[in-house]
Amino acid sequence: MYWDLSAECLDRSAMRELQSERLRETVARCYANTAHYRNALDSAGLKPDHIRSIDDLPRIPFTVKEDLRDNYPFGLFAAPLEDVVRVHASSGTTGKPIVVGYTREDIGLWAECIARTLTAGGVGRRDVIQVAYGYGLFTGGLGLHYGAEQVGAVTVPVSGGNTKRQDMLMQDFGVTAIACTPSFAAYLAETLRDSGVDFSTLKLRVGFFGAEPWSDAMRREIEASLNIMALDIYGLSEVIGPGVAYECEHQCGLHVAEDHFIPEIINPDTGEN
């Protein structure tokens, strides 16, 4: 199922043209508005007009975690602070957190990406989705929340933890979809089983799991215990949060939202793609 058929099924030549156009716009905006990127490009002997297509992507210097931390908190923002309506941040367990800012347009784009994610899993207006990712500075809860509202699903913003309450709401609200970490889904299944819940009475049919690594064996365990389809989702705060890539009902790999994100595989030894 598709949320935006024309964008998600764009032919390869048109996709490359769109990616190249947006890459040029992004490089120009970063160069004009962010000292770090301007200095990095200048050091590489590059100006924005040197980047003409995605074939030029390897010429752009890497942005590494130290760059993100060294520019804490707002040094990498390419929009003025008065245009920023929200910030999210990493946990900062090993130092200062990595901060990401969102304009109103960014928030709308993010919701669209999550709408694609949920639609690919069959979620729509007739569904009740329990968002059990953490809310707050973490991107998971609010990211899934606005996407769920975008597709018209009844959105239950329960956040993480409080397992007994989660179990109760899942049953009482007739929840059909859940979004959380795979480990929390496994724990919910265990507490439901320990409470003597008849799983056949649950309306739950699909889960969207991410924010941590998980194996195919764990997927099979969650699907068997909750009697659902378990879908993998991917994102990272440094880019946008959840919504970068997602599985569909065929479960044969992640679909990257290529009109917004350009995937690149890099050889760590040579730095080449």
ChimeraX attribute file (.defattr): number of C-alpha atoms within 10 A of each C-alpha:
attribute: neighborCount
match mode: 1-to-1
recipient: residues
	/A:1	14
	/A:2	17
	/A:3	18
	/A:4	13
	/A:5	10
	/A:6	9
	/A:7	14
	/A:8	16
	/A:9	10
	/A:10	14
	/A:11	10
	/A:12	9
	/A:13	9
	/A:14	12
	/A:15	16
	/A:16	18
	/A:17	14
	/A:18	18
	/A:19	19
	/A:20	21
	/A:21	15
	/A:22	17
	/A:23	22
	/A:24	20
	/A:25	15
	/A:26	14
	/A:27	19
	/A:28	17
	/A:29	16
	/A:30	19
	/A:31	20
	/A:32	13
	/A:33	16
	/A:34	15
	/A:35	16
	/A:36	19
	/A:37	22
	/A:38	20
	/A:39	13
	/A:40	16
	/A:41	19
	/A:42	13
	/A:43	11
	/A:44	12
	/A:45	10
	/A:46	16
	/A:47	14
	/A:48	19
	/A:49	9
	/A:50	13
	/A:51	21
	/A:52	14
	/A:53	16
	/A:54	18
	/A:55	10
	/A:56	13
	/A:57	16
	/A:58	14
	/A:59	15
	/A:60	15
	/A:61	13
	/A:62	10
	/A:63	11
	/A:64	8
	/A:65	10
	/A:66	10
	/A:67	15
	/A:68	20
	/A:69	17
	/A:70	13
	/A:71	15
	/A:72	16
	/A:73	16
	/A:74	16
	/A:75	16
	/A:76	21
	/A:77	20
	/A:78	17
	/A:79	16
	/A:80	10
	/A:81	13
	/A:82	7
	/A:83	12
	/A:84	17
	/A:85	13
	/A:86	14
	/A:87	15
	/A:88	20
	/A:89	18
	/A:90	16
	/A:91	13
	/A:92	11
	/A:93	7
	/A:94	6
	/A:95	8
	/A:96	15
	/A:97	16
	/A:98	22
	/A:99	23
	/A:100	24
	/A:101	22
	/A:102	20
	/A:103	17
	/A:104	12
	/A:105	12
	/A:106	15
	/A:107	19
	/A:108	14
	/A:109	17
	/A:110	22
	/A:111	24
	/A:112	20
	/A:113	27
	/A:114	28
	/A:115	27
	/A:116	28
	/A:117	33
	/A:118	33
	/A:119	19
	/A:120	20
	/A:121	25
	/A:122	16
	/A:123	23
	/A:124	20
	/A:125	12
	/A:126	11
	/A:127	21
	/A:128	23
	/A:129	30
	/A:130	29
	/A:131	26
	/A:132	25
	/A:133	27
	/A:134	18
	/A:135	18
	/A:136	13
	/A:137	17
	/A:138	17
	/A:139	23
	/A:140	26
	/A:141	23
	/A:142	22
	/A:143	22
	/A:144	32
	/A:145	26
	/A:146	19
	/A:147	26
	/A:148	30
	/A:149	18
	/A:150	19
	/A:151	21
	/A:152	16
	/A:153	21
	/A:154	19
	/A:155	20
	/A:156	19
	/A:157	17
	/A:158	18
	/A:159	20
	/A:160	16
	/A:161	13
	/A:162	10
	/A:163	15
	/A:164	13
	/A:165	11
	/A:166	19
	/A:167	16
	/A:168	12
	/A:169	15
	/A:170	21
	/A:171	18
	/A:172	10
	/A:173	15
	/A:174	17
	/A:175	21
	/A:176	22
	/A:177	26
	/A:178	24
	/A:179	26
	/A:180	23
	/A:181	24
	/A:182	24
	/A:183	17
	/A:184	17
	/A:185	22
	/A:186	18
	/A:187	14
	/A:188	20
	/A:189	22
	/A:190	14
	/A:191	15
	/A:192	21
	/A:193	14
	/A:194	9
	/A:195	11
	/A:196	8
	/A:197	14
	/A:198	9
	/A:199	15
	/A:200	9
	/A:201	9
	/A:202	17
	/A:203	18
	/A:204	23
	/A:205	19
	/A:206	24
	/A:207	27
	/A:208	24
	/A:209	24
	/A:210	21
	/A:211	19
	/A:212	11
	/A:213	10
	/A:214	14
	/A:215	9
	/A:216	8
	/A:217	9
	/A:218	14
	/A:219	18
	/A:220	14
	/A:221	15
	/A:222	23
	/A:223	20
	/A:224	13
	/A:225	17
	/A:226	23
	/A:227	18
	/A:228	18
	/A:229	20
	/A:230	29
	/A:231	26
	/A:232	22
	/A:233	25
	/A:234	20
	/A:235	18
	/A:236	14
	/A:237	17
	/A:238	15
	/A:239	11
	/A:240	21
	/A:241	23
	/A:242	25
	/A:243	28
	/A:244	24
	/A:245	20
	/A:246	27
	/A:247	21
	/A:248	22
	/A:249	14
	/A:250	10
	/A:251	13
	/A:252	8
	/A:253	12
	/A:254	15
	/A:255	18
	/A:256	20
	/A:257	18
	/A:258	17
	/A:259	17
	/A:260	15
	/A:261	15
	/A:262	15
	/A:263	10
	/A:264	10
	/A:265	8
	/A:266	11
	/A:267	9
	/A:268	8
	/A:269	6
	/A:270	7
	/A:271	10
	/A:272	11
	/A:273	10
